[in-house]
Every structure is written in structure tokens, then in C-alpha cells.
């Protein structure tokens, strides 16, 4: 009968694998950005941050927005015949505004596709949705903000 190559004494118990993966003496694996670099910024993070900062600014200017619920969804459930894809939905009865991230980001035709112009498109959708909820013109929401234009 063949013998096992492992001996029966407990001193030679097998080692636990996967302890940091220090293969070839190069150290353990780290995150993709490294320990001293800022985390990666994604389009979703930029979109959420732009919506949040614009809403916070407008809540400071218009106290009526304190009880309004703002949400971000990937996209609408259906296409409206003759109109197209909604960028946002305003429900005045529930005081709720839903912004659709994918239509705002992908269906806007930018003449320059950089972060500044992407932020402008997102902010314009926020201004238009809040103006529709309040029954005002978007330019009347923050007149001091656009005084230099």
C-alpha cells in the first residue's frame, strides 16, 4: 500500500493560502489607484455631485424646495410618442423630481465634450425641472448667478 507524502505530525500542517498574495516578494496587491492617489472619478459620481450641488444652491435661494424629493434614475421606463425620451420627470402632487442620468448624458449634443460642458447640461436640466415645479422661468431662479452674462 502506498504511503502519503505528508507526515502525520502536526508541525507540518499545511499553510493557509491567500494571505495577501505576496508572490515573488513584490508586496501585497493594492487598489487600482494606489495608496497616494485620489480615487477615480466616474461619470456617475460627476452626475450625482453636479445634481446635489445645484439642488443645494437652489434650496438656499428658494425655501419652497425644502420638502421636494430629488431622485436620480438610470432612465425612463418608456419613450413618449412624438416627444422622445424624457430627461427628467416632475410630479408636483408628490413634490418629487426624478432626473434620468443616461438620457441627460448621452442624448445631449455638446459642441465640446468636456467636464465643464457636461456640468452645464446637467445644471440646465436641474434648473428647468425646478422651474417647471415652481411655475417660473429658469432664468428667474437665480438672477444673481447669471448677472455677469
C-alpha positions as CSV (number, residue, x, y, z in Angstrom):
1,X,0.0,0.0,0.0
2,X,1.5,3.4,-1.0
3,X,2.2,5.9,1.7
4,X,1.2,9.5,1.7
5,X,4.0,12.0,1.2
6,X,2.7,14.1,4.1
7,X,3.8,13.1,7.5
8,X,1.2,12.7,10.3
9,X,2.8,15.1,12.8
10,X,1.0,18.5,13.4
11,X,4.1,20.6,13.0
12,X,4.0,20.1,9.2
13,X,0.3,21.2,8.9
14,X,-0.4,22.9,5.6
15,X,-0.1,26.6,5.4
16,X,-3.1,28.9,4.8
17,X,-3.2,30.1,1.3
18,X,-4.2,33.6,0.0
19,X,-2.7,35.7,2.8
20,X,-2.2,38.9,0.8
21,X,-0.7,37.3,-2.3
22,X,2.9,38.3,-1.7
23,X,4.1,36.3,-4.7
24,X,7.8,36.8,-5.8
25,X,8.4,39.3,-2.9
26,X,6.7,42.2,-4.6
27,X,4.3,43.0,-1.7
28,X,0.6,42.6,-1.4
29,X,-1.8,43.9,-4.1
30,X,-3.2,47.4,-3.7
31,X,-6.1,49.3,-5.2
32,X,-6.1,50.3,-8.8
33,X,-5.3,54.0,-7.9
34,X,-2.7,53.2,-5.4
35,X,-2.5,54.4,-1.8
36,X,-1.4,58.0,-2.5
37,X,-3.7,58.9,-5.4
38,X,-7.2,60.2,-5.2
39,X,-10.0,57.7,-6.1
40,X,-11.1,57.6,-9.7
41,X,-13.9,59.9,-10.7
42,X,-16.6,58.3,-12.7
43,X,-19.4,59.8,-14.9
44,X,-22.0,58.6,-12.3
45,X,-20.1,60.3,-9.5
46,X,-19.8,63.5,-11.5
47,X,-23.5,63.4,-12.4
48,X,-24.6,62.8,-8.8
49,X,-22.3,65.5,-7.5
50,X,-23.5,68.1,-10.0
51,X,-27.2,67.4,-9.2
52,X,-26.5,67.6,-5.5
53,X,-24.6,70.8,-5.6
54,X,-27.1,72.5,-7.9
55,X,-30.0,71.4,-5.7
56,X,-28.2,72.6,-2.6
57,X,-27.6,76.0,-4.2
58,X,-31.3,76.4,-5.3
59,X,-32.6,75.2,-1.9
60,X,-30.6,78.0,-0.3
61,X,-32.2,80.5,-2.7
62,X,-35.8,79.1,-2.7
63,X,-37.0,77.9,0.7
64,X,-40.0,76.3,-1.0
65,X,-37.7,73.5,-2.2
66,X,-37.1,72.2,1.4
67,X,-39.7,69.4,1.1
68,X,-39.1,68.5,-2.5
69,X,-37.6,65.0,-3.1
70,X,-34.9,64.7,-5.7
71,X,-34.0,61.3,-7.2
72,X,-31.7,60.1,-9.9
73,X,-32.6,57.1,-12.0
74,X,-30.8,55.5,-14.9
75,X,-33.6,56.1,-17.5
76,X,-37.3,56.4,-18.0
77,X,-39.5,53.3,-18.5
78,X,-40.9,54.2,-21.9
79,X,-40.4,56.6,-24.8
80,X,-43.2,59.2,-25.2
81,X,-44.5,59.0,-28.8
82,X,-43.9,62.2,-30.7
83,X,-41.8,63.7,-27.9
84,X,-38.9,61.3,-27.3
85,X,-37.1,60.4,-24.2
86,X,-37.6,62.4,-21.0
87,X,-34.6,64.0,-19.4
88,X,-36.5,64.4,-16.1
89,X,-39.9,64.0,-14.6
90,X,-41.7,66.5,-12.4
91,X,-44.5,65.3,-10.1
92,X,-46.0,68.4,-8.5
93,X,-48.6,66.4,-6.4
94,X,-45.9,64.4,-4.7
95,X,-43.3,67.2,-4.8
96,X,-40.8,64.9,-6.5
97,X,-38.4,65.4,-9.3
98,X,-36.6,62.4,-11.0
99,X,-33.6,63.1,-13.2
100,X,-32.7,60.4,-15.8
101,X,-29.0,60.1,-16.0
102,X,-28.5,58.3,-19.3
103,X,-30.7,60.5,-21.4
104,X,-29.1,63.6,-20.0
105,X,-25.6,62.4,-20.5
106,X,-25.9,60.6,-23.8
107,X,-28.6,62.4,-25.8
108,X,-27.3,65.9,-25.3
109,X,-25.4,67.2,-28.3
110,X,-22.4,69.0,-26.9
111,X,-20.1,71.1,-29.2
112,X,-17.3,70.4,-26.8
113,X,-17.4,67.2,-24.8
114,X,-15.5,68.2,-21.6
115,X,-16.4,68.2,-17.9
116,X,-17.4,71.9,-17.9
117,X,-20.0,71.5,-20.7
118,X,-21.3,68.3,-19.2
119,X,-21.9,70.1,-15.9
120,X,-23.7,72.9,-17.8
121,X,-26.1,70.4,-19.4
122,X,-26.8,68.7,-16.1
123,X,-27.3,72.1,-14.3
124,X,-29.6,73.3,-17.1
125,X,-31.8,70.2,-16.6
126,X,-32.0,70.8,-12.9
127,X,-32.9,74.5,-13.4
128,X,-35.6,73.6,-16.0
129,X,-37.1,70.9,-13.8
130,X,-37.3,73.1,-10.7
131,X,-38.6,76.0,-12.7
132,X,-41.4,73.7,-14.0
133,X,-42.2,72.6,-10.4
134,X,-42.3,76.2,-9.2
135,X,-44.1,77.6,-12.3
136,X,-41.3,80.1,-13.0
137,X,-38.8,80.8,-15.8
138,X,-35.4,79.0,-15.3
139,X,-33.6,82.4,-15.6
140,X,-35.7,83.8,-12.7
141,X,-34.5,81.1,-10.3
142,X,-31.1,82.6,-9.6
143,X,-30.8,86.0,-11.2
144,X,-27.6,86.9,-9.3
145,X,-25.8,83.8,-10.6
146,X,-26.1,85.0,-14.2
147,X,-25.6,88.7,-13.7
148,X,-22.1,88.6,-15.4
149,X,-23.6,87.1,-18.6
